[in-house]
Amino acid sequence: MRPVRLSSFPRLAAIGAVLALVVPVATAGTAASEGGHGRHCAGSRIPANGPAREVLRIAQQARTEMDLESVIVRVTVGGREMVTTALGESMTGVPADPAMHFRNGNIAISYMGTALLRLVDEGRVDLDDPVARWLPDLPQAEQITLRMLGASTTGLVDYVPDPEFGKAVVADPFRQWTPKELVGISTSKPRWYEPGTNWSYSHANFVILGAALEKITGTRLDVLLQRKVLGPLGLRETRNSFTPDIPAPVLHAFASDRGTYEESTFWNPSWTTAPGAVQTTDICDLARSAAAIGSGELLSPSAYRELLNPGTVGLGRPTSKCPATVCLANTEATHYGMGLLVLGDWIAQHPLFFGYAAAQAYLPSERLAIAVSTTNGPNAPGGHTAQTITQRIAAALSPEHPIPDFG
């Protein structure tokens, strides 16, 4: 990721100049710096033309084309708002609003990765410490390190694609899953490969990482993440819940996973990651998070390098046990970091959960942050709609730096 001055790119330099005219400084819901947003995340004035208008056009076109109930977008450059807008409805007759909260899924995994690296910076742990030091009952805990958990290189099978697990979730989407149940599904199956020798995404890695962080610090995970990440970054609208509740105002979601189009807002996300990291957020926090985590704001230079490549580049190859769709190639151009994705020149994450989709992406060389949240209409396509919109916005604002797919 080459450090490049904003002035090296006329298109983004022009955007920076326009922002002073478009963005009212220090008003509620408008970020005056990368330090956060006001108490209320509100839509911004959109000029008749220019980059903000182009972002709006992309969002409007995508909402129609993809049959989306809602599209919420925020784009910032250098922490200054370019545009914040919400299109469509949360429910029938209830307009979508930028202040609405939605599930942020694996965004919280990047917070766990950053929290772990902060502990490394403090000298409290080493990434290559064996997990057996804190979780001695975990199978093969002596061979698994903190680095392997954060980088997803343990070889543990992912419980999410397991057919029996899938049937259970669809049969009862309100079920509360325990970490013991989830990790037990993965550890009961043969590993895809020996720890540290390959790469594959497994939700079990992050359930275990959450438990390890609690043991290391003697602090409950939600409290730890608040102290180490959310609080220092001013992410006031990002919070954990141990139930399926979502703080008001709520962006409602709808899904067809059970064969009929139905509300899925309060389906239980307990299986998605470690308890204490099952979070909701709003679009302003999502954009702030993209910039802060993507720039390594809380980390030393050495820890930031580990965040972007904890040893995953060069890993990821199919084996007799692990197909190419699972053991994906991690290249210099596209690879997994410590709880996040490096996609070309961008640092990204894009969670997906039963009718909710979100994406965040940050381009360090131009300090450009994109955050998108979508909910599905009855005829929404498969795939990741929020990520698709994010890629389109990136292509329009910084065509020299497209966001590639991973794998």
C-alpha positions in Angstrom: 0.0 0.0 0.0 2.0 2.9 -1.3 1.7 6.3 0.5 0.3 8.7 -2.1 -0.5 12.3 -1.6 -4.1 13.4 -2.2 -2.9 15.9 -4.7 -1.5 13.1 -6.8 -5.0 12.3 -7.8 -6.8 15.3 -9.4 -10.3 13.7 -9.0 -9.9 13.2 -5.2 -8.1 16.5 -4.8 -11.1 18.2 -6.4 -13.4 16.3 -4.1 -11.4 17.6 -1.1 -11.8 21.2 -2.4 -15.5 20.7 -2.9 -16.1 19.4 0.6 -15.5 22.7 2.2 -18.4 24.1 0.1 -20.8 21.1 0.6 -20.3 20.0 4.2 -21.5 22.2 7.1 -18.8 21.9 9.7 -19.5 20.6 13.3 -23.3 20.3 12.8 -25.1 17.3 14.4 -24.6 14.2 12.4 -21.7 15.6 10.4 -18.1 14.6 11.0 -15.8 17.6 11.2 -12.8 15.2 11.6 -12.0 11.6 11.8 -12.7 11.8 15.5 -16.3 10.7 15.1 -19.8 12.0 14.6 -22.4 13.9 16.6 -25.1 12.4 18.7 -27.3 11.9 15.7 -26.2 10.5 12.3 -28.1 12.5 9.8 -28.3 12.8 6.0 -26.3 15.6 4.3 -27.2 18.2 1.7 -26.3 16.8 -1.8 -25.3 19.3 -4.5 -26.8 19.2 -8.0 -23.6 17.7 -9.4 -20.2 16.5 -8.4 -19.0 13.3 -6.6 -21.7 13.3 -3.9 -24.4 13.4 -6.6 -22.6 10.5 -8.4 -22.6 8.5 -5.1 -26.4 9.1 -4.8 -27.0 8.1 -8.4 -25.1 4.8 -7.9 -27.2 4.1 -4.7 -30.5 4.9 -6.4 -29.7 2.8 -9.4 -28.6 -0.1 -7.3 -31.7 0.0 -5.1 -33.9 -0.3 -8.2 -31.8 -2.8 -10.0 -31.3 -5.1 -7.0 -34.8 -4.7 -5.5 -33.5 -3.5 -2.2 -35.8 -2.3 0.6 -33.1 0.2 1.7 -29.7 1.5 0.9 -27.8 3.7 3.4 -24.5 5.2 2.4 -21.8 7.4 3.9 -18.6 8.5 2.2 -15.8 10.5 3.8 -12.5 11.9 2.6 -9.9 12.6 5.3 -12.7 12.3 7.8 -14.7 15.0 6.1 -18.2 14.0 5.0 -18.8 13.9 1.3 -22.3 12.4 1.5 -24.6 10.6 4.0 -27.9 9.4 2.7 -30.6 6.8 3.2 -32.9 5.5 0.4 -36.0 3.4 0.7 -37.8 2.1 3.7 -37.1 0.3 6.9 -40.7 -1.0 7.1 -43.7 -0.1 5.0 -44.3 3.6 5.5 -41.2 4.0 7.7 -38.4 5.7 5.7 -34.9 4.5 6.1 -32.7 6.9 8.1 -28.9 7.2 8.5 -29.4 7.0 12.3 -30.9 3.5 12.1 -29.0 0.6 13.6 -28.2 -2.6 11.9 -26.0 -5.7 12.5 -22.4 -5.3 11.8 -21.3 -9.0 11.8 -17.7 -9.6 11.0 -16.8 -5.9 11.4 -16.4 -6.8 15.1 -13.8 -9.4 14.2 -11.5 -6.5 13.0 -12.1 -5.0 16.4 -10.9 -8.2 18.0 -7.9 -8.3 15.8 -7.1 -4.7 16.7 -7.6 -5.4 20.4 -5.3 -8.4 20.2 -2.6 -6.3 18.5 -3.0 -3.6 21.2 -2.2 -6.2 23.8 0.9 -7.1 21.7 1.9 -3.5 21.7 1.5 -3.4 25.5 3.8 -6.4 25.8 1.1 -8.5 27.4 1.1 -11.3 24.8 3.0 -12.4 21.7 1.1 -13.4 18.6 2.9 -16.7 18.5 1.9 -17.7 22.1 0.1 -21.0 22.1 -3.6 -20.8 23.0 -3.1 -23.7 25.5 -1.7 -21.1 27.9 -5.3 -19.8 28.3 -7.5 -22.4 26.8 -5.9 -25.8 27.8 -9.0 -27.8 27.1 -9.2 -26.8 23.4 -8.1 -29.7 21.2 -4.6 -29.2 19.8 -4.3 -26.0 21.8 -0.5 -26.3 22.0 -0.3 -26.2 18.2 -2.7 -23.2 17.8 -1.4 -19.7 18.4 -3.1 -16.3 18.8 -1.8 -15.4 15.4 -3.5 -18.4 13.8 -6.8 -17.5 15.4 -6.8 -13.9 14.2 -5.5 -14.8 10.8 -7.8 -17.8 10.4 -5.1 -20.4 9.7 -5.9 -23.0 12.4 -7.3 -25.6 10.0 -10.5 -25.8 12.0 -13.6 -26.6 9.9 -16.1 -23.8 9.6 -19.3 -24.8 11.3 -21.5 -22.4 9.3 -21.5 -24.5 6.0 -22.2 -27.7 8.0 -25.4 -29.1 6.6 -26.8 -30.1 10.0 -26.0 -26.7 11.5 -27.7 -25.0 8.5 -30.8 -27.0 9.0 -30.9 -26.2 12.7 -30.5 -22.5 12.1 -33.2 -22.3 9.4 -35.6 -24.5 11.5 -35.3 -22.2 14.5 -33.7 -18.8 13.7 -34.4 -17.6 17.2 -32.2 -20.2 18.9 -29.5 -19.0 21.3 -26.3 -20.9 20.4 -23.5 -21.3 23.0 -19.7 -21.1 22.2 -19.3 -24.6 23.4 -21.9 -25.9 20.9 -20.4 -23.9 18.0 -16.7 -24.8 18.6 -17.8 -28.4 19.3 -19.1 -28.7 15.8 -15.8 -27.6 14.3 -13.5 -29.6 16.7 -15.6 -32.8 16.2 -14.5 -32.9 12.5 -11.0 -33.6 11.0 -9.0 -30.5 10.4 -8.7 -29.2 6.9 -4.9 -29.0 7.4 -2.3 -28.7 10.1 -2.4 -25.4 12.0 -0.5 -22.6 10.3 0.1 -24.4 7.0 -2.8 -23.1 4.9 -5.7 -20.6 5.1 -9.4 -21.0 5.3 -12.2 -18.9 6.9 -13.7 -20.5 10.0 -16.1 -18.7 12.3 -14.8 -21.0 15.1 -11.5 -19.2 15.1 -13.1 -16.0 16.2 -15.4 -17.6 18.8 -12.2 -19.1 20.3 -10.3 -15.8 19.9 -13.0 -14.0 21.9 -12.6 -16.6 24.7 -8.8 -16.2 24.7 -9.0 -12.4 24.9 -11.2 -12.7 27.9 -8.8 -15.2 29.6 -5.8 -13.0 28.8 -7.3 -9.8 30.2 -9.7 -11.2 32.8 -12.2 -8.9 31.2 -15.5 -9.7 29.5 -15.1 -9.3 25.8 -17.7 -6.6 25.3 -16.1 -4.5 28.0 -12.6 -5.2 26.6 -13.6 -4.1 23.1 -15.3 -1.0 24.5 -12.1 0.0 26.3 -9.6 -1.0 23.6 -11.4 0.0 20.4 -14.9 1.4 20.5 -14.4 4.0 23.2 -11.0 5.3 21.9 -12.4 5.6 18.4 -15.6 7.4 19.5 -17.9 4.6 18.1 -20.8 5.6 20.4 -23.5 3.9 18.3 -21.7 0.5 18.1 -22.5 -1.9 20.9 -22.8 -5.5 21.8 -26.0 -7.3 22.8 -26.2 -10.7 24.4 -29.8 -11.0 23.0 -31.2 -10.4 19.5 -32.3 -6.9 20.5 -31.3 -3.9 18.4 -31.3 -0.3 19.8 -33.8 2.1 18.4 -34.0 3.4 15.8 -33.9 0.0 14.0 -33.3 -0.7 10.4 -35.6 -3.7 9.8 -34.5 -6.6 7.6 -36.3 -9.2 5.5 -35.1 -12.6 4.2 -36.2 -15.5 2.0 -33.9 -18.1 3.6 -36.8 -20.2 4.8 -38.7 -20.3 1.5 -40.9 -17.3 2.1 -40.1 -13.6 2.3 -40.4 -12.6 6.0 -39.0 -10.3 8.6 -35.7 -11.4 9.9 -34.7 -8.4 12.0 -34.6 -10.2 15.3 -33.4 -13.6 14.2 -30.7 -14.6 16.7 -27.1 -13.8 15.6 -25.5 -15.7 18.5 -23.8 -18.1 16.1 -22.1 -15.4 14.1 -19.0 -14.7 16.4 -17.9 -14.6 20.0 -20.3 -13.5 22.7 -19.5 -9.9 23.5 -18.7 -9.1 19.8 -22.2 -9.6 18.4 -22.8 -6.0 17.6 -25.0 -3.4 16.0 -23.9 -0.1 14.6 -25.0 2.8 12.4 -23.7 4.1 9.1 -21.6 6.9 10.6 -19.8 4.6 13.0 -19.3 2.2 10.1 -17.5 4.9 8.0 -15.5 6.0 11.0 -14.5 2.4 11.7 -13.4 1.9 8.1 -11.0 4.8 8.4 -9.8 4.2 11.9 -9.2 0.5 11.7 -8.0 0.7 8.1 -5.4 3.3 9.0 -4.2 1.5 12.2 -5.0 4.5 14.3 -4.7 2.7 17.5 -1.7 0.6 16.6 2.1 0.9 16.5 3.6 0.8 13.0 4.8 -2.8 13.6 1.3 -3.9 14.8 -0.3 -2.2 11.8 1.9 -4.2 9.5 0.7 -7.4 11.3 -2.9 -6.2 11.0 -2.5 -6.1 7.2 -0.5 -9.3 6.8 -0.1 -11.6 9.8 1.6 -14.2 7.5 -1.3 -15.1 5.3 0.2 -13.9 2.0 1.3 -17.0 0.1 -1.1 -19.3 2.0 -4.3 -20.8 0.6 -4.2 -23.8 -1.7 -6.6 -26.6 -2.2 -5.8 -30.0 -0.8 -7.6 -33.4 -0.8 -9.4 -32.3 2.4 -9.9 -28.6 1.6 -11.4 -27.6 -1.7 -10.4 -24.4 -3.6 -13.7 -22.8 -2.6 -12.6 -23.0 1.0 -8.8 -22.8 1.0 -8.6 -19.6 -1.0 -5.4 -18.2 -2.3 -4.0 -15.3 -0.3 -1.9 -13.1 -2.6 -0.2 -9.8 -2.1 -3.1 -8.2 -4.0 -5.9 -9.9 -2.1 -5.5 -11.6 1.3 -6.9 -11.9 4.8 -5.3 -9.8 7.5 -5.9 -9.9 11.2 -9.7 -10.0 11.1 -10.1 -8.0 7.9 -9.6 -8.1 4.2 -6.9 -6.5 2.1 -8.4 -6.0 -1.4 -6.0 -4.3 -3.7 -5.2 -0.9 -2.1 -8.3 -1.1 0.1 -8.8 -2.4 3.6 -12.3 -3.8 3.9 -14.9 -6.0 5.5 -18.4 -6.9 4.4 -20.8 -8.8 6.7 -23.9 -10.6 5.6 -26.6 -11.9 7.9 -30.2 -13.0 7.1 -31.4 -10.0 5.1 -28.8 -7.5 6.3 -25.7 -6.7 4.2 -23.1 -4.1 5.0 -19.7 -3.1 3.7 -16.9 -0.8 4.7 -13.7 0.0 2.7 -10.8 2.4 3.3 -8.2 3.6 0.8 -5.3 4.8 2.9 -3.5 6.6 0.1 -6.5 8.9 -0.4 -8.0 8.7 3.1 -11.3 7.7 1.4 -13.8 5.7 3.4 -17.0 4.1 2.1 -19.7 2.6 4.2 -22.9 0.9 2.8 -25.8 -0.9 4.4 -28.6 -2.7 2.5 -31.7 -4.7 3.2 -33.4 -7.0 0.7 -36.7 -6.7 -1.1 -38.6 -9.9 -2.2 -36.7 -10.2 -5.5 -33.3 -9.2 -4.3 -30.5 -11.2 -6.1 -28.1 -13.5 -4.4 -24.6 -12.3 -3.6 -23.5 -9.3 -1.5 -25.4 -6.2 -2.5 -23.7 -3.8 -0.1 -20.2 -4.9 -1.3 -21.3 -4.5 -5.0 -22.4 -1.0 -4.3 -19.2 -0.2 -2.4 -17.2 -1.5 -5.4 -19.2 0.8 -7.8 -18.7 3.8 -5.6 -15.0 3.1 -5.4 -14.8 2.8 -9.2 -16.5 6.1 -9.6 -14.5 8.1 -7.0 -11.1 6.5 -7.5 -11.0 4.6 -10.8 -7.2 4.1 -10.4 -8.0 1.9 -7.3 -10.8 -0.6 -8.0 -11.8 -3.0 -5.2 -11.2 -6.6 -6.4 -13.0 -9.6 -5.1 -11.3 -12.0 -2.7 -10.9 -15.6 -4.0 
